[in-house]
Amino acid sequence: MKTLRVPKQDVSQLETIFDKIKMLHETGAEAPIDQVNWKEDFPKTLPVTVRVTHDAETLYLYYSVIGEAVRAANTEDFGSVWEDSCVEFFMQREGESGYRNFECNILGTLLSRRHETREKGEKQIHEMTSIFRYSTISHRYEEGRQVSDWRMYLEIPKKALGFDAHESLSGQKIRANFYKCGDETPEPHFLSWNPIDLPKPNFHVPQFFGLLELE
């Protein structure tokens, strides 16, 4: 199981989103999303990383994806964003049997649910309005075909992570995994930070989560 120590930074005190992204890029803990768990059927890999920090009230994520042949079909929250070019964060609090997922496509369209199992879950409708997303996309050509480099910045308040108002993220240990997928993209892929030992693609597997240690 991989462990990532997540620094505490005064991100909320910064004036602009660009300042926040700069801080994340310079001081956030970096996790490579590079595990190709189903190489036979889905060998595609991409340079993907996520940088992570927190300020006791909010978790900040900054994903970077390089050279993807993208798909962006879902424009409304709670849609099938995993079919598009998508980055994901699954997490579980200490002592909880269930888990939460945050799946965001290249457009910033988001799906978030509280799960007991993969099949049994409920939408985080009230929490959705508090989650901020910001994406940037640049297009270029690689060996004669168009590909895209894109970034996704997310602010996820502690309530959406399952913490109460009186609780701090500081000192918390969260079991989690980071993912990159694109089921219906020109090159379907299923990448993770922590490896998954299963015969078929499945991200809803807390037993294969890594550990985030929040300073």
JONOR-V631091 format. One record per helix or strand of 2 or more residues. SS is the DSSP state (helix for helix, strand for strand). FROM is the first residue (numbers start at 0). TO is the last residue. If there is no record, write none. Layout:
ss=[SS	SS]
from=[FROM	FROM]
to=[TO	TO]
This chain:
ss=[strand	helix	helix	strand	strand	strand	strand	helix	strand	strand	strand	strand	helix	strand	strand	helix	strand	strand	helix	strand]
from=[2	10	16	28	34	46	57	80	85	98	109	120	124	131	144	157	172	189	205	209]
to=[5	12	26	31	35	53	67	82	92	104	114	122	127	141	156	160	180	191	207	213]
